[in-house]
Amino acid sequence: MADDQGRPHRAASTALRTSAVQRALDELTARRRDELGRPLRVLDLGGGTGGTAVPLAVAGHDLTVVDPSPDALFSLRRRAAEHDVETRVRALQGDTETVRTLVGDDPGFDLVCLHGTLEVVDDPAAALEAVAALLGPGGTLSLVVAQRLHAVLARALAGEFERARAVLTRPDGRWGDDDPSPRRYDEETVLALLRDHGLEPMSSTGLRAFTDLVPSALVDSESDRAALLDLEDAAVHDPAHPLLGALGSALHVLATRG
């Protein structure tokens, strides 16, 4: 069902993910900047065209973006220039396997963003090991991953019951070889994986519990999209109904290194 949404719906979905994660990062970085008395050193691993990195640079922080795509890095540099923050953004071509070599002997980062990357790497444990080694004491990892239960619900609502069962039961959370997602996670698995690598979760928030399921015809105006965003925000932050967060298509976790 989520695969059949139109452009306005995808725009609302992207806006929700971006606004929710960016708001959390804005609050975190503002607080840490006050504590440290300086701009933060931020690594955006798999940061693509700079949708997360450039706003942080505009806020005055120093960004290193590592991504395997030269086209994405070109767009990143252009976006940084358009916002007059090109001196605050360093673009490097690489991935989780080469990042430690690329950044060299830099002191530990205050924040590492790993958004939509842990699903696609060959070895998630090795990727988190590399990330943990790059964080300075008290540094924070911002992790966004795809969640399993949302895909189960989406496939079931689309009448694809065998695929829904496969997503539910397979360890990798995929419905088969034609699934575009290489891997999906459950919250408990993610939190355990972080702790195994010396990272202590501080918060865990589901994203897009409803947005990727609502037909685009029902969110064809700005007021409709705003109402949907408000509903999403209220749902995933309601402590009385934690299941709603688990039904989000993505999960945002902030974890700190001691």
Order of alpha helices (4+ residues) and beta strands (2+ residues): alpha-beta-alpha-beta-alpha-beta-alpha-beta-alpha-beta-alpha-alpha-alpha-beta-alpha-alpha-beta
